[in-house]
Amino acid sequence: MRTQLRKARQDHCFTQAALAARIGISARMMRAIESGTRTGSSWIWDTLEDILGVPQRQLRERHKANIDNSLQEEDGHSSAI
């Protein structure tokens, strides 16, 4: 999940569909980019940076801690070391 992208989108009062329309991509593609399952082209990230006013390096960050914890729980392992 790209939480910084989601936060910036919400801070600007965009739904995923509205932001996708503004960029010129499908809502499905926007959901995939925000969830981290698709990368997206450089022009999409340039446009997101321009619209949201947040550097794309921050927007692109994936928070994998939640993924790592979920995987450990599924395996029956604790996240504590």
N, C-alpha and C positions, 0 to 999 in steps of 0.2 A: 504494500500500500504506500502510495506517495502522499503522505499526510500533509506535507507543506503545500503541495499542489491543491489538495482538497481544501485546506485552510484558506489559501489565497483566493480560490474560486468562491468560497462561501463568504469571505470578507468583502468581496466585490458584488455580492448578492446574485451570482450566476448559478443557475442550475447547470448540471452537466450538459443537458440538451441545448440550453441557451448559449453556453460558452462554445460548444461544438459548432453551432450555427454561425456564431460570430467569426470563428476561425475558418470555417468552410470544410469541416469534416463531419462524419456521422456521429450521432450520440453514442452509438456502439463503440466506435473507435475511441471516443473521449473516455468512456467508462473503462476500456481496456488500458489506456494510458495511465489513468488515475489509479487503477488497481495494481498496475505494475506488470500486467501480463503482456503488454505491447510496448515497444520502445517509442515509436513515433519518429517521424522525419525531423531533420534539423530545422526546417522551415516552420514546423508546428511549434517546436520549442522556442524559436525566435519570436513567433507570434504570441505565444503564451507569456513570454517575458515582457513583451511590449504592452500587452493588454493588462496583465496583472501587476506589473511593476516590481517583480521579484526576479532576481537573477536565476537563470535556468539551472544553474548548478544546484541551487537550493530546491527548486521545483522538482528536479529529477531524482532527488534522494529517496531511496526506498528504506523504510524502517523494517528491517528484517528481524529485529528482536522478537516481534510478535510471532513471526513465522517460526523462528528457532524454538521459542517456548512451546508453540503448538506441536511441533514435531517431537519435542522431548516428552511432552505429556502423552502423545499417542504411543510413544515407545515405552512409556512407563518410567521414564527417567525424570528426576527432579532437575530444575534449572539451577539449584544451589550446588556449589562446588565444595 
